Amino acid sequence: MLAAQHILGLLALLASLALLLERMQLARLVAGLHSVSRPLSLLGIDRGRAALRLMLVLEGLERRERLRWRDLLVSQEAYSTEPVRIQLERWRVADWLLLSVFLVGMVMIVVHQ
């Protein structure tokens, strides 16, 4: 029973990720992750660098078709020279409400287990 719950949770996570990647622009998704990861800066993690690295990896995966990893190490053509820009947006009231509902839901789940 526990294994089935973990599998269902993983499938829900993958479906949510697929939906996000399908419906959102990559730059907005990374900007949102940058905003949500603000508490990580208290631990000394540079969220700007993490967002930039994530953006570069995801853009690279979008652009390239079946290249082997060794080809990426040798070939300079596999890399883009275009600048990467992440446009950050201010949080709106709806964003704060959604985050609050999510956090309350997570606390409720943890408390009732």
C-alpha positions in Angstrom: 0.0 0.0 0.0 2.8 2.4 0.9 4.6 1.7 -2.4 1.4 2.5 -4.3 1.1 5.8 -2.5 4.7 6.7 -3.5 4.1 5.7 -7.1 0.9 7.8 -7.2 2.7 10.7 -5.7 5.6 10.5 -8.2 3.1 10.2 -11.1 1.3 13.3 -9.8 4.5 15.2 -9.5 5.6 14.2 -13.1 2.2 15.1 -14.5 2.3 18.5 -12.8 5.8 19.1 -14.1 4.8 18.1 -17.6 1.8 20.5 -17.4 4.0 23.4 -16.2 6.5 22.8 -19.0 3.8 22.6 -21.6 1.9 25.7 -20.5 4.5 28.1 -19.3 7.4 29.8 -21.0 10.7 28.5 -19.8 11.9 32.0 -18.6 8.7 32.5 -16.5 9.0 29.1 -14.9 12.7 29.7 -13.9 11.8 33.2 -12.7 9.0 31.7 -10.5 11.4 29.1 -9.1 13.8 31.9 -8.3 11.2 33.8 -6.4 9.9 30.8 -4.5 13.5 29.8 -3.5 14.1 33.0 -1.6 14.4 31.2 1.8 17.4 29.2 0.4 19.4 32.4 0.3 19.4 32.2 4.2 21.4 29.0 3.8 24.0 30.7 1.6 22.7 29.3 -1.6 23.0 31.8 -4.5 19.5 31.4 -6.1 20.4 33.6 -9.0 23.2 31.2 -10.1 21.0 28.2 -9.5 18.2 29.8 -11.6 20.7 30.6 -14.4 22.2 27.1 -14.4 18.7 25.6 -14.5 17.8 27.9 -17.4 20.9 27.0 -19.3 20.3 23.3 -18.9 16.6 23.4 -19.8 17.4 25.6 -22.9 20.1 23.2 -23.9 17.7 20.3 -23.6 15.1 22.1 -25.7 17.6 22.9 -28.5 19.5 19.7 -28.9 18.3 16.6 -30.4 19.9 13.3 -29.4 23.5 14.4 -28.8 25.7 12.1 -26.7 27.2 13.7 -23.6 30.7 13.2 -25.0 29.7 15.3 -28.0 28.8 18.2 -25.7 32.3 18.1 -24.1 34.1 18.2 -27.5 31.8 20.3 -29.7 31.7 24.1 -29.3 28.7 24.2 -31.7 26.5 22.6 -29.0 26.7 25.8 -26.9 24.8 29.1 -27.5 26.6 32.4 -27.3 23.3 34.3 -26.8 22.9 36.1 -23.4 20.5 34.6 -21.0 18.0 36.9 -19.3 15.7 36.1 -16.5 13.0 38.7 -16.0 11.8 38.7 -12.4 8.3 39.8 -11.6 6.9 41.2 -8.4 4.6 39.0 -6.3 0.9 39.8 -6.6 -1.7 39.2 -3.9 -2.9 36.1 -5.8 0.6 34.7 -5.6 0.8 35.2 -1.8 -2.6 33.6 -1.4 -1.7 30.6 -3.5 1.5 30.1 -1.6 -0.3 30.4 1.8 -2.9 27.9 0.8 -0.2 25.5 -0.4 1.8 25.9 2.9 -1.3 25.4 5.1 -2.2 22.3 3.1 1.3 20.9 3.5 1.2 21.6 7.3 -2.2 19.9 7.6 -0.9 16.8 5.8 2.1 16.6 8.0 0.1 17.1 11.2 -2.6 14.5 10.4 -0.1 11.7 9.5 
